[in-house]
């Protein structure tokens, strides 16, 4: 069975290599010359799930991990890309590839999948496609703010889609998730996702419940973000959802994509580490947080230097041998680690924060401990070490602000390797405290990224931001 599974994943990556060529070119978000417009539904869906997993461990992860100071840029020669990004030297042209990949490949394939599924009476495919579309657009909004949404993916019918309000898009995404759930629950469907999905692969009768749990957990993430703008609305919605929905209940429910230790099929973090060794090391902020608590996850998160875990800061001397590197938790022994995108651990920290700050049903302390436990189990920590850590660090104490800091800082560690969310949590709450690197080119931590230069050049409705201090709608603190 494992051999069959590996061959299946390798086949998917053959498709990825074909569909991701456009990442090296500049195209309008409504055009993807490498997409097969008449491709079968199964192939379009596979392409979309592969690219979602790949995006979760690629450029977007590097930008957000460097900005949020989980990782630090290093080099053995001239200044590397990661060093430039860490000092906030990020231009529109740097962002062409990630924008193109998300719009012209992933979202394009999802739109076509949804349309094809609807046309052949296959609501299960359409429903899952809508969930994946909502997840992908959430990342785009949280990274850039206002983006093309309502007029995007019209192909040659509209080559310059308007930019929609980021807040309005969030409202649309919540409705889209509800549509997806309704489709997934349809009594009949001519075709359903199966082993061709690289996320939750398997018979749909078995995976259906996982997709529903993912949908509800994703909604909680969106509502928590929205709470910074309208706490009363978000609180009411979360209470309603908690009273009626099913959510992640173990690490087996994690929204992630598995990879294998075969050439061309390793996860993108491992591939980057192989192609550009010494470009990324542990950041001092994260390592010091973990060292202070003698965190047992360090052994899987990072390598050691002389038996110690050592992090770097932005602008540190160019000597990567002095610092801990990315460990097996993100890469696996040979590239087979999953790319995690939304986890059971994060779900528990969402519930802990929602209970603490907004009185949403549930006990903050219970969810806080559950989040730590889930993260440690996922990192392979044994039960005795988990119990010791929780005994020393697992009790919420102090003022509500101090308890929030505890929750977010534990979530920060647990969400290592998850694109954008640690950066989002800092923007929402101010935790953990980030210091602008001494060599930074601006005197603030970025609140969003510039629009890609290719988009500015090709879309007449696109206007470049005045700077990376422009805030997403929920970033009001």
Residue pairs with C-beta under 8 A, 6 or more apart in sequence:
5 260
6 260
6 262
6 265
8 195
8 201
9 198
9 258
9 259
9 260
9 262
9 265
10 260
10 262
10 264
10 265
12 46
12 50
12 198
12 265
13 50
13 264
13 265
14 264
15 43
15 46
15 47
15 50
16 47
16 50
16 51
16 54
17 264
18 34
19 34
19 35
19 47
19 50
19 51
19 105
19 109
20 34
20 51
20 54
20 101
20 105
21 34
22 32
22 33
22 34
22 100
22 101
22 104
22 105
23 97
23 100
23 101
23 105
24 97
25 100
26 96
26 100
26 454
26 457
26 458
27 33
27 100
27 104
27 454
27 458
28 104
28 159
28 454
28 455
28 458
28 459
29 99
29 100
29 103
29 104
29 107
29 148
29 152
29 153
29 161
29 455
29 459
30 104
30 152
30 153
30 154
30 155
30 156
30 158
30 159
30 161
31 104
31 155
31 156
31 159
32 104
32 105
32 108
34 105
35 104
35 105
35 108
35 109
35 112
36 43
36 44
37 112
39 47
39 112
41 113
41 116
41 117
41 120
41 122
41 125
41 191
42 191
42 196
43 196
44 109
44 112
44 113
44 116
45 109
45 113
45 125
45 128
45 129
45 193
45 196
45 197
46 196
46 197
46 198
47 105
47 109
48 106
48 109
48 110
48 113
48 129
48 132
49 132
49 197
49 198
49 199
49 257
50 198
50 257
51 101
51 105
51 106
51 109
52 106
52 132
52 135
52 136
52 199
52 257
52 341
53 198
53 199
53 256
53 257
53 259
53 339
53 341
54 101
54 257
54 268
54 339
55 98
55 101
55 102
55 106
55 136
55 139
55 419
56 257
56 339
56 340
56 341
56 418
56 419
57 267
57 268
57 269
57 330
57 339
57 417
57 419
58 98
58 101
58 268
58 272
59 95
59 97
59 98
59 101
60 98
60 139
60 143
60 419
60 420
61 269
61 417
61 418
61 419
61 420
62 71
62 82
62 85
62 272
62 280
63 85
63 90
63 98
63 143
63 449
64 143
64 419
64 420
64 421
64 422
64 423
65 71
65 417
65 419
65 422
66 72
66 73
66 82
66 85
66 86
67 85
67 86
67 88
67 423
67 445
67 446
68 412
68 422
68 423
68 426
68 434
69 283
69 284
69 285
69 286
69 432
69 434
70 283
70 285
70 286
70 412
70 416
70 422
71 82
71 280
71 281
71 282
71 283
71 286
71 326
72 82
72 86
72 280
72 281
72 282
72 283
72 284
72 311
72 312
72 313
72 314
72 316
72 323
73 80
73 81
73 82
73 83
73 84
73 85
73 86
73 279
73 280
73 281
73 314
74 80
74 82
74 83
74 278
74 279
74 280
74 281
74 312
74 316
74 318
74 319
74 320
74 323
75 82
75 83
75 278
75 279
75 318
75 320
76 278
76 318
76 320
77 318
80 276
80 279
81 94
81 279
82 279
82 280
83 314
83 318
84 90
85 94
86 314
86 437
87 314
87 315
87 437
87 439
87 440
87 441
88 437
88 440
88 441
88 442
88 445
88 446
88 468
89 441
90 446
90 449
90 450
90 468
91 450
91 453
92 450
92 451
92 452
92 453
92 455
92 456
92 464
93 452
93 453
93 454
95 449
95 450
95 451
95 452
95 453
96 452
96 453
96 454
96 455
98 452
99 451
99 452
99 454
99 455
100 452
100 454
102 136
102 139
102 140
103 140
103 148
103 152
103 153
106 136
107 133
107 136
107 137
107 152
107 153
108 153
110 129
110 132
110 133
110 136
111 133
111 153
113 125
113 126
113 129
114 125
114 126
114 129
114 130
114 133
116 122
116 125
117 123
117 124
117 125
117 126
117 129
117 191
118 126
120 190
120 191
121 188
121 189
121 190
122 189
122 190
122 191
122 192
123 183
123 184
123 186
123 189
124 183
124 184
124 186
124 189
124 191
124 192
124 193
124 204
124 208
125 189
125 191
125 192
125 193
126 180
126 183
127 179
127 180
127 181
127 182
127 183
127 184
127 185
127 186
127 211
128 180
128 183
128 184
128 193
128 197
128 211
129 180
130 176
130 177
130 179
130 180
130 183
131 177
131 180
131 181
131 184
131 211
131 214
131 215
131 218
132 199
133 176
134 173
134 174
134 176
134 177
134 180
134 218
135 218
135 255
135 341
135 342
137 147
137 149
137 169
137 173
138 170
138 173
138 218
138 221
138 222
139 419
139 420
140 147
141 147
141 166
141 169
141 170
141 173
141 472
142 225
142 420
142 424
142 472
143 420
143 448
143 449
144 448
144 449
144 451
144 472
145 166
145 448
145 470
145 471
145 472
145 473
146 163
146 164
146 165
146 166
147 163
147 164
147 166
147 169
148 161
148 162
148 163
148 164
148 459
148 461
149 164
149 169
149 172
150 161
150 162
150 164
150 172
151 158
151 161
151 162
151 164
152 161
154 161
159 458
159 459
160 458
160 459
160 460
160 461
160 462
161 459
161 461
162 461
163 461
163 462
163 463
165 473
166 472
166 473
167 229
167 473
167 474
170 222
170 225
170 226
170 473
170 474
173 222
174 219
174 222
174 223
177 215
177 218
177 219
177 222
180 215
181 212
181 215
181 216
184 208
184 211
184 212
184 215
185 212
189 204
192 204
193 200
193 204
193 207
194 201
194 202
194 203
194 204
195 201
195 202
197 207
198 257
198 258
199 255
199 256
199 257
200 207
200 210
200 211
200 214
200 255
201 207
209 246
210 253
212 246
213 246
213 247
213 248
213 249
213 253
214 248
214 253
214 255
214 342
216 241
216 245
216 246
216 247
217 247
217 248
217 255
217 342
217 347
217 350
218 255
218 342
219 241
219 245
220 238
220 241
220 242
220 247
220 347
220 350
220 351
220 354
221 342
221 346
221 350
221 421
223 234
223 237
223 238
223 241
224 234
224 238
224 350
224 353
224 354
225 424
225 428
225 474
226 233
226 234
226 474
227 234
227 235
227 238
227 354
227 357
227 358
227 474
228 428
228 474
228 475
228 476
228 477
229 473
229 474
229 476
231 357
231 358
234 358
235 354
235 358
235 359
235 360
238 354
238 358
238 360
239 360
239 361
242 351
242 360
242 361
242 362
243 361
247 347
248 254
248 342
248 343
248 344
248 347
249 344
250 344
250 374
251 343
251 344
251 345
251 374
251 377
251 378
253 344
254 338
254 340
254 342
254 343
254 344
254 378
255 340
255 341
255 342
255 343
256 338
256 339
256 340
256 341
256 343
257 338
257 339
257 341
258 336
258 338
259 265
259 266
259 267
259 270
259 332
259 335
259 336
259 337
259 338
259 339
260 266
260 335
260 336
261 332
261 333
261 334
261 335
261 336
265 335
266 274
266 331
266 332
266 334
266 335
266 336
267 330
267 331
267 332
267 335
267 336
267 337
267 338
267 339
268 339
269 326
269 330
269 331
269 337
269 339
269 417
270 330
270 331
270 332
270 334
270 335
270 337
271 335
272 279
272 280
273 280
273 325
273 326
273 331
274 335
278 320
278 325
280 325
280 326
281 311
281 312
281 320
281 323
281 324
281 325
281 326
282 301
282 302
282 309
282 310
282 311
282 312
282 323
282 324
282 325
282 326
283 311
283 312
283 313
284 310
284 311
284 312
284 313
285 311
285 313
285 432
285 434
286 311
286 412
286 413
286 416
287 298
287 302
287 309
287 310
287 311
287 324
288 311
289 295
289 409
289 412
289 413
289 432
290 297
290 298
290 301
290 309
290 413
291 298
291 309
293 389
293 392
293 393
294 389
295 389
295 413
296 376
296 379
296 381
296 385
296 386
296 389
297 329
297 375
297 376
297 379
297 381
297 413
298 309
299 327
300 327
300 328
300 329
300 379
300 380
300 381
301 326
301 327
301 329
301 330
301 379
301 416
302 309
302 324
302 325
302 326
302 327
303 324
303 325
303 326
303 327
304 324
305 321
305 322
305 323
305 324
309 324
310 322
310 323
310 324
311 323
311 324
312 322
312 323
313 437
313 438
314 437
314 438
314 439
314 440
315 437
315 438
315 439
316 323
328 337
329 337
329 379
329 380
329 416
329 417
330 337
330 416
330 417
331 337
339 417
340 378
340 417
340 418
341 418
341 419
342 418
343 374
343 375
343 378
343 414
343 415
343 418
344 374
344 378
345 371
345 372
345 374
345 375
345 378
345 411
345 414
345 415
346 371
346 411
346 414
346 415
346 418
346 421
347 371
348 367
348 368
348 370
348 371
348 374
349 367
349 368
349 371
349 407
349 408
349 410
349 411
349 414
351 360
351 362
351 364
351 367
352 364
352 365
352 367
352 368
352 371
352 407
353 364
353 404
353 407
353 408
353 411
354 360
354 362
355 361
355 362
355 363
355 364
355 367
356 364
356 396
356 400
356 403
356 404
356 407
357 400
357 404
364 396
364 403
364 407
365 395
365 396
368 394
368 396
368 406
368 407
368 410
369 390
369 394
371 407
371 410
371 411
371 414
372 386
372 389
372 390
372 393
372 394
372 410
372 414
373 386
373 390
374 414
375 410
375 413
375 414
376 385
376 386
376 389
377 386
381 389
393 410
396 403
396 406
396 407
397 403
397 406
398 406
404 429
404 431
405 429
405 431
405 432
408 425
408 429
408 431
408 432
409 431
409 432
411 422
411 425
412 422
412 425
412 431
412 432
415 421
415 422
415 425
416 422
425 431
426 432
426 434
426 445
427 447
427 471
427 472
427 475
427 477
428 474
428 475
428 477
429 477
430 477
434 445
436 442
436 443
436 444
436 445
442 467
442 468
442 469
444 468
444 469
446 468
446 469
447 468
447 469
447 470
447 471
447 472
447 475
448 465
448 468
448 470
448 471
448 472
448 475
449 468
450 464
450 465
450 468
451 462
451 464
451 465
455 462
456 462
456 463
456 464
